[in-house]
Amino acid sequence: KENKQQEEAPASRVDPDERPASYIPKKPPPSLVDLLLPPGKPVPPTDLLNPACWPQIAGATVARIIHRFKRLRNELDDSLRLIRELPRLTVKQRRERELIASRRVFS
């Protein structure tokens, strides 16, 4: 019974050397959301790369590579035009150049 009283004693009454480094609150009662969740953690799928999703993964990878290439080429073009003191390209001119380049690559 004496041990219970010592455990339940507030931190202000406990010897300063025996106090915990930080206050640990009691676990709150479960909320409605906690009650609606399933009791266990979800099981991760065993097939991380299902063969049915390979075309989408390949397509997304190619699209990212092409977009990065376009961005780098546009940055290089802008820096060269700045060095040579040429006017900047308009959006329409840039799109036409990108179309010509992509036709050159995919032909």
C-alpha positions as CSV (number, residue, x, y, z in Angstrom):
1,K,0.0,0.0,0.0
2,E,2.9,2.4,0.8
3,N,4.4,1.7,-2.7
4,K,1.1,2.7,-4.4
5,Q,1.0,5.9,-2.5
6,Q,4.6,6.7,-3.5
7,E,3.9,6.0,-7.2
8,E,0.7,8.1,-7.2
9,A,2.4,11.0,-5.4
10,P,2.6,14.1,-7.5
11,A,6.0,15.1,-8.8
12,S,6.2,18.1,-6.4
13,R,6.2,15.7,-3.3
14,V,8.8,13.3,-4.7
15,D,12.4,13.7,-3.8
16,P,14.1,15.9,-6.5
17,D,16.7,13.3,-7.2
18,E,14.1,10.7,-7.9
19,R,11.9,12.8,-10.2
20,P,11.8,11.8,-13.9
21,A,13.5,14.1,-16.4
22,S,10.2,15.0,-18.0
23,Y,6.5,14.6,-17.2
24,I,4.8,11.7,-18.9
25,P,1.1,12.2,-19.2
26,K,-1.4,9.4,-18.6
27,K,-2.7,7.7,-21.7
28,P,-5.9,9.5,-22.8
29,P,-9.1,7.5,-23.3
30,P,-9.7,6.3,-26.9
31,S,-11.5,8.8,-29.2
32,L,-14.2,7.9,-31.7
33,V,-11.5,7.8,-34.5
34,D,-9.5,5.3,-32.4
35,L,-12.5,3.1,-32.0
36,L,-13.3,3.1,-35.7
37,L,-9.7,2.1,-36.7
38,P,-8.9,-1.6,-37.0
39,P,-7.0,-3.1,-34.1
40,G,-3.9,-4.1,-36.1
41,K,-1.5,-2.3,-38.4
42,P,-2.2,-2.7,-42.2
43,V,-0.2,-5.4,-43.9
44,P,2.1,-4.1,-46.6
45,P,1.6,-5.7,-50.1
46,T,4.0,-8.4,-50.9
47,D,4.3,-7.4,-54.6
48,L,6.0,-4.0,-54.4
49,L,6.4,-3.9,-58.2
50,N,3.6,-5.7,-59.8
51,P,4.3,-6.5,-63.5
52,A,1.0,-4.8,-64.4
53,C,2.4,-1.4,-63.3
54,W,5.7,-1.6,-65.1
55,P,4.5,0.4,-68.2
56,Q,3.3,3.2,-66.0
57,I,6.5,3.3,-64.0
58,A,8.6,3.3,-67.2
59,G,6.4,6.0,-68.7
60,A,6.6,8.2,-65.6
61,T,10.4,7.8,-65.5
62,V,10.8,8.7,-69.2
63,A,8.5,11.8,-68.7
64,R,10.6,13.0,-65.7
65,I,13.8,12.5,-67.7
66,I,12.4,14.4,-70.7
67,H,11.1,17.3,-68.5
68,R,14.5,17.6,-66.7
69,F,16.3,17.6,-70.1
70,K,13.9,20.4,-71.3
71,R,14.5,22.4,-68.2
72,L,18.3,22.1,-68.4
73,R,18.2,23.0,-72.1
74,N,16.1,26.0,-71.4
75,E,18.3,27.2,-68.6
76,L,21.4,26.8,-70.8
77,D,19.7,28.6,-73.7
78,D,18.7,31.5,-71.3
79,S,22.3,31.8,-70.0
80,L,23.8,31.8,-73.5
81,R,21.3,34.4,-74.7
82,L,22.1,36.5,-71.6
83,I,25.9,36.2,-72.3
84,R,25.4,37.1,-76.0
85,E,23.0,39.9,-75.1
86,L,20.2,38.4,-77.2
87,P,16.5,39.0,-76.4
88,R,14.8,36.3,-74.4
89,L,12.6,33.8,-76.1
90,T,8.9,34.2,-75.8
91,V,6.8,31.3,-74.6
92,K,5.6,30.5,-78.1
93,Q,9.2,30.5,-79.5
94,R,10.3,28.3,-76.7
95,R,7.5,25.8,-77.3
96,E,8.3,25.7,-81.0
97,R,12.0,24.9,-80.2
98,E,11.0,22.2,-77.7
99,L,8.8,20.6,-80.4
100,I,11.6,20.7,-83.0
101,A,14.0,19.1,-80.5
102,S,11.5,16.4,-79.5
103,R,10.9,15.6,-83.2
104,R,14.6,15.3,-83.7
105,V,14.9,12.9,-80.7
106,F,11.9,10.7,-81.5
107,S,12.3,10.5,-85.3
